[in-house]
């Protein structure tokens, strides 16, 4: 495993009705320097995640009282908390649905502890970067000043320092992964970004995702923007090549 210990202040919530998985994963994460909280059903976990948010949650899909999909639906209505889904290998549709609902990543069962730790650290690094930039921007900001890092592309406005996005002045709530993908596209309107380039923008080098994961994130981005603008069509697809952003 990665020899670099994680900050003990980073807390991972584990949600699974399999006690063996909860115990083994919790012990493994604690050995890597994380604090852990464990929950055996979705309803109990949802209440805890909203009232006392951890840094990241790892959730099973099939659970009693409330499954992982419903947990994520309700969580996303109120929180951008990073979530990694655990899903069975023979249920690939779960992966696409989980991403479409707002999961930041997914891992198939059975999974290796090494892979889980790498994925957790990758997402936490991105989240901490966003928080650090936001804190710096708050320190340097003056009232009514436009942040120097703001990205304005037609109806789209992005503030990377504060992790804020608006479309036609309406706020759009994005996860860290979604934000980084959109930022990569919006930085160079009209330029086609391959799936590999978008992977590089949104994931660290030690994390592998396939093309389907990027496609699912793009679909989710479009869906979120169409909530505030049903005519949204700024993300173009060039089949076989990738995606581009149009600010016209």
LINMOWO-V649244 format. One record per backbone hydrogen bond with DSSP energy under -1.0 kcal/mol. NH is the residue of the N-H (numbers start at 1). CO is the residue of the C=O. If there is no record, write none. Layout:
BEGIN
nh: {NH:NH}
co: {CO:CO}
END
This chain:
BEGIN
nh: {6:10:12:13:14:15:16:22:23:24:25:26:27:28:29:30:31:33:34:35:37:39:42:45:46:47:48:49:50:51:52:55:56:57:58:59:60:66:68:71:72:73:74:75:76:78:79:84:85:86:87:89:91:94:96:97:98:99:100:101:103:104:105:107:109:116:117:118:119:120:121:122:123:124:125:126:127:128:129:130:131:132:133:134:135:136:137:138:139:140:141:145:150:151:153:156:157:158:159:163:164:166:167:168:170:172:179:180:181:182:183:184:185:186:187:190:191:193:198:199:200:201:202:203:207:214:215:216:217:218:219:220:221:222:223:224:225:226:229:232:236:238:241:242:243:244:246}
co: {32:7:35:56:37:58:39:18:19:20:21:22:23:24:25:26:27:30:29:10:12:14:64:41:42:43:44:45:46:47:48:11:11:82:13:84:15:64:61:67:68:69:70:71:72:75:75:57:105:59:107:109:88:91:92:93:94:95:96:97:98:83:83:85:87:112:113:114:115:116:117:118:119:120:121:122:123:124:125:126:127:128:129:130:131:132:133:134:135:136:137:142:147:158:156:153:166:151:164:159:159:157:170:155:167:165:175:176:177:178:179:180:181:182:183:245:188:243:194:195:196:197:198:199:204:210:211:212:213:214:215:216:217:218:219:220:221:222:225:229:244:242:238:238:193:236:234}
END
